[in-house]
Amino acid sequence: MNIKIKDITVEQYNHHFNKWLYYMGGASDVLSLKEWIDKYDPDWYGDIDTYSNRVCPCVMCIEYDVVDEIETKIQNIKDTLHSFPTPEMELEYLIDLGKKSQENFPDSYRTKENFIHGCTSNAWIKLINKDPIQINTVSDSILVSGLLYLLEEAFNGEPKSSIDKYEGQTLIDDLGLIGTISSQRLRGFAIAIKMMQE
């Protein structure tokens, strides 16, 4: 193949580096990174421009799949929310989620440590596990409980890195919640995201 390092993109170089670390353990006495790139066999190791842990087990590909997976979950939630013919039906759906949230949240989790400060209603988020993420949420407001439950649907079971790139407003925008829910109610949602990132 005989690829020159100067002929590849930075992204390709980074992918080569991560593959080399995975397969060669970074051992330049076995095969240097330059030799790896020069002798790279895409039939054996996969296309260098394909980023998926189904093709490549390197760290870079695992991170790509995490991003794709979380974006797919968020898009599915958004599609569900916007599948209702009226805004009222969308609110009814959030209320149903809120009921589920309130039924599943133990009173013992309603502590000062889990309290979401800045929310218009009393609300709590219990971080059961940091990585992979496992949370339980609730609010005295059934609608806010439903909103917070969307965080559970999106992030439970996902690696912590999946939430690190999100700001509250970005996730609110991605879910298409602007205009449906008041900005005061969405503030608690954004604060809960920050609590998950700590």
C-alpha positions in Angstrom: 0.0 0.0 0.0 2.9 2.4 0.9 1.0 5.4 2.3 3.0 8.5 3.2 2.0 10.2 6.4 1.9 13.5 4.6 -0.8 12.1 2.3 -3.4 11.3 5.0 -5.7 13.6 6.9 -5.4 14.4 10.6 -8.5 12.3 11.2 -7.0 9.3 9.4 -3.7 9.7 11.2 -5.6 9.7 14.6 -7.5 6.6 13.5 -4.3 4.9 12.4 -2.7 5.8 15.8 -5.6 4.3 17.8 -5.7 1.2 15.7 -1.9 0.8 16.0 -2.3 1.2 19.8 -5.0 -1.4 19.9 -3.4 -4.0 17.6 0.3 -3.5 18.4 -0.1 -2.1 21.9 1.9 0.9 20.9 5.0 -1.3 20.7 7.3 0.4 18.2 9.8 -2.4 18.6 7.2 -4.7 16.9 6.0 -2.2 14.2 6.4 1.6 14.3 3.4 3.8 13.6 5.0 4.9 10.3 5.4 1.2 9.3 1.8 0.5 10.4 0.6 3.3 8.2 2.8 2.3 5.2 1.8 -1.4 5.4 -1.9 -0.9 6.4 -4.2 -3.5 5.0 -7.8 -2.3 4.9 -9.0 -5.9 4.0 -7.6 -7.1 7.3 -8.1 -4.1 9.6 -11.1 -2.3 8.0 -11.4 0.9 6.0 -9.5 3.7 7.8 -12.4 6.1 7.0 -15.0 3.8 8.7 -15.6 4.6 12.4 -17.6 1.9 14.1 -16.8 -0.7 16.8 -18.6 -3.2 14.6 -15.6 -2.9 12.2 -12.8 -1.6 14.5 -12.4 -2.1 18.3 -10.2 1.0 18.8 -11.1 3.7 21.3 -11.9 6.2 18.6 -14.5 3.9 17.0 -16.1 3.1 20.4 -16.5 6.8 21.0 -18.0 7.3 17.5 -20.6 4.6 18.2 -21.5 6.1 21.6 -22.2 9.5 20.0 -24.2 7.8 17.2 -26.2 5.7 19.7 -27.1 8.7 22.0 -28.0 10.9 19.0 -30.3 8.1 17.7 -32.0 7.8 21.2 -32.5 11.5 21.3 -33.9 11.6 17.8 -36.3 8.8 18.7 -37.5 10.7 21.7 -38.0 13.8 19.6 -39.8 11.8 17.0 -42.1 10.4 19.6 -42.8 13.8 21.1 -43.6 15.3 17.7 -45.7 12.4 16.5 -48.7 13.7 18.4 -51.2 15.8 16.3 -51.6 18.4 18.9 -49.4 20.1 21.6 -51.9 19.0 24.2 -51.4 15.3 23.4 -47.6 15.8 23.6 -48.2 17.3 27.1 -50.4 14.3 28.0 -47.6 12.0 27.0 -45.1 13.9 29.2 -47.6 13.7 32.1 -47.8 9.9 31.6 -44.0 9.7 31.8 -44.2 11.9 34.9 -46.6 9.4 36.6 -44.2 6.6 35.8 -41.3 8.7 37.2 -43.2 9.4 40.4 -44.1 5.8 40.9 -40.5 4.6 40.5 -38.7 7.2 42.7 -38.1 6.0 46.3 -38.7 8.6 49.0 -35.3 7.8 50.4 -33.8 9.5 47.3 -35.5 12.8 48.1 -32.4 14.2 49.8 -30.6 17.6 49.9 -27.7 16.0 47.9 -30.1 14.9 45.1 -32.2 18.2 45.0 -32.1 20.1 41.8 -31.6 23.7 42.8 -33.0 26.3 40.4 -36.0 24.3 39.3 -39.4 26.0 39.6 -40.7 22.9 41.4 -39.1 20.6 43.9 -37.1 18.1 41.8 -34.5 15.4 42.5 -32.0 13.4 40.5 -30.4 10.4 42.0 -27.2 9.4 40.3 -27.2 5.7 41.0 -24.2 5.0 38.8 -21.8 7.4 37.1 -20.4 5.1 34.3 -22.4 3.7 32.7 -25.0 6.3 33.7 -27.9 5.2 35.8 -30.2 7.9 37.1 -33.6 8.1 38.7 -35.5 11.4 38.6 -38.7 13.0 40.0 -40.4 16.3 40.7 -43.4 17.4 42.7 -44.7 18.6 39.4 -45.9 15.8 37.2 -45.0 17.6 34.0 -41.4 18.3 35.3 -41.2 14.6 36.3 -42.0 13.7 32.7 -39.4 16.0 31.3 -36.8 14.7 33.7 -37.8 11.1 32.8 -36.6 11.9 29.2 -33.1 12.1 30.7 -33.5 8.6 32.0 -34.7 7.4 28.6 -31.8 9.0 26.8 -28.9 8.4 29.1 -29.5 5.3 31.3 -27.1 2.6 30.4 -24.9 4.9 28.4 -21.2 5.8 29.2 -20.6 9.0 31.1 -18.8 10.4 28.0 -22.2 10.5 26.2 -23.5 13.3 28.5 -20.2 15.3 28.7 -20.6 17.1 25.4 -24.1 18.3 26.1 -25.1 21.6 27.6 -28.7 21.7 28.9 -29.8 24.1 26.2 -28.3 21.9 23.4 -30.2 18.9 24.6 -33.4 20.9 25.0 -33.0 22.1 21.4 -32.1 18.5 20.2 -35.3 17.2 21.8 -37.4 20.0 20.3 -38.8 21.1 23.6 -38.6 24.9 23.0 -42.1 26.4 22.5 -43.8 23.4 24.1 -42.6 23.9 27.7 -42.0 27.2 29.5 -38.4 28.3 29.9 -38.7 28.2 33.7 -39.6 24.5 33.6 -36.8 23.8 31.2 -34.2 25.4 33.6 -34.4 22.4 36.0 -33.9 20.1 33.1 -30.7 21.9 32.2 -29.5 21.9 35.8 -30.1 18.2 36.0 -27.8 17.7 33.0 -25.0 19.6 34.8 -25.5 17.4 37.9 -25.0 14.3 35.7 -21.8 15.7 34.3 -20.1 16.3 37.7 
